[in-house]
Amino acid sequence: MASHGYRWFVVAGALIIQICLGAIYSWSVFVIPLKEVFSFTTTQTQMIFSLALAAFSLVMIYAGRLQDRKGPRLVATLGGAVLGAGYLLASFSGGSFLLLALTVGIIGGAGIGLAYVCPIAACVKWFPDKRGLVTGLAVAGFGAGAWLFAKIASNFIDAYGLSTAFMCLGAIFTVAVVLGAQLLRNPPAEWKPAGWSPPESKLSAASAADFEWRDMVRCKQFWMLWIMFVFGAAAGLLVIGILKPYGLHSGLSAAAAANAVGVLALFNGAGRIVWGMVSDLIGRRNAMTLMFLLQGVMMLALIEMGSTEMTLSIAAAWVGFNFGGNLALFPATTADFFGTRHVGINYGLMFTAYGVAGIAGPILAGSVFDMTGSYLWAFIPAGAACLVAAGISLGLKSPQTVIAAQK
């Protein structure tokens, strides 16, 4: 089935999968219960989150290569089974930090890593005419899933306790991700949307644009993008990991702090779509520069934004919106710069930046708070890093442009 219309079924499958994978971004709703019920430290709660993000990014390298060879459906199905198994096993952990780190952190993170790249790789192949928009749509579910599962997980925890909450989530993830995966497939070789032709400026560099991963990592553009990704993702993940406890520490009610988590998740999803569309209009580099500038300013202002529900919600929306842009702009730029033939493994390698950010951001926040009783010295370096990323983006130039100039 290679019709023009089928590609929207691929997008539907992508959204179903990503909504479930995005539950990891609702992690902050588990932080207080883990501290109260099992006496975890803030750092321990953030270590589980960081392990999940690290496993996610490392496994994605393997998953990207596997899906390039076997197609997205099989690998996404495997991812759903592994993710679900991690949470189901977590329900039997008895509150052990090591077991939760293994099940939710490593196994659950590995499941996310297996499934995550498959919808992105399929969608950029089906939509060469709307690459920014469709990449944003493909990953928007990840942000929206955090909003949905923050509410679902909180209700499960309140009604049944932590262990049963993990079991219920594991069952949901298994069924939904496996079903969504059945809609994924790659288009036929050389497939193009009806009535669409690549811009003339790209035709001469088309073959050169399909970089093997070994050639990609030799390009300075790869490392410029990688560093920018680390800085932008670390800032967002830092806030995602501690947003609810930060609101409580600032004097807000549990309901107001939880509401900010939902606001961040919604704007995280919206930011992926909007920044993807904006980048199609004004170019990836211009979009990245603007996005990083906006995020840097808010990270520096965040320490003053926790005192009221309105200001924290504004900050959460701002951070979520710009953080979401990273997850739309970097896969689209990877495909633009290095081609779509090997986009699975290529973006898998680019995504290791997210894994580094997933360790650096949340653990920085947790350890700074445990040492100082404040998040100030976590927010300031994160804001400075975003401003540095904006500066790096000004010097970005596509390898395609460089190759064409050398001919």
Secondary structure, DSSP 8 states (H G I E B T S, - for coil): ---TTHHHHHHHHHHHHHHHHGGGGGTHHHHHHHHHHH---HHHHHHHHHHHHHHHHHHHHHHHHHHHHH-HHHHHHHHHHHHHHHHHHHTTSTT-HHHHIIIIIIIHHHHHHHHHHHHHHHHHHH-TTSHHHHHHHHHHHHHHHHHHHHHHHHHHHHHH-HHHHHHHHHHHHHHHHHHHHTT-----TT---TT----HHHHTTHHHHS--HHHHTTSHHHHHHHHHHHHHHHHHHHHHHHHHHHHHHTT--HHHHHHHHHHHHHHHHHHHHHHHHHHHHH-HHHHHHHHHHHHHHHHHHGGGS-SSHHHHHHHHHHHHHHHHHHHHHHHHHHHHHH-STTHHHHHHHHTHHHHHHHHHHHHHHHHHHHHHSSSHHHHHHHHHHHHHHHHHHHT---HHHHHHHH-
